[in-house]
């Protein structure tokens, strides 16, 4: 699998960047010590989602991506503790 976003994937990720930031803020408000790590993790989850998303599965991109972004933020918590 390619690790570079094509144009369509890049546009999809850019469209939901504020969504990733909102998820990161939610985690940061509860665990302020980890700060920017949550932003990086949520953005990484967003890019991974854009790479793997397949609309043929009848799941909206925000639903699909939110699971990955939240999962990446949880990984930060595991490392933080």
Secondary structure, 3 states (H helix, E strand, C coil): CCCCCCHHHHHHHHHCHHHHHHHHHHHHHHCHHHCHHHHHHHHHHHHHHHHHCCHHHCCCHHHHHHHHHHHHHHHHHHHHC
